[in-house]
């Protein structure tokens, strides 16, 4: 439960949320390039599954950043 409180704190805190968005953008773009770059460079088509994967990829670094900031600041 403390992990969810930490994430909730970060999402509700404007500064922490902005930091998480920046982290998610940078890390998410890198992960998308790693996961989808070679197939795209080889001319493979983007399937629905690849589009879904591409869209949800930035949420992982966002949640990890929120969790880390929340644990540090809330002291859970």
Secondary structure, 3 states (H helix, E strand, C coil): CHHHHHHHHHHHCHHHHHHHHHHHHHHHHHHHHHHHHHHHHCCCCCCHHHHHHHHHHHHHHHHHHHHHHHHHHHCC
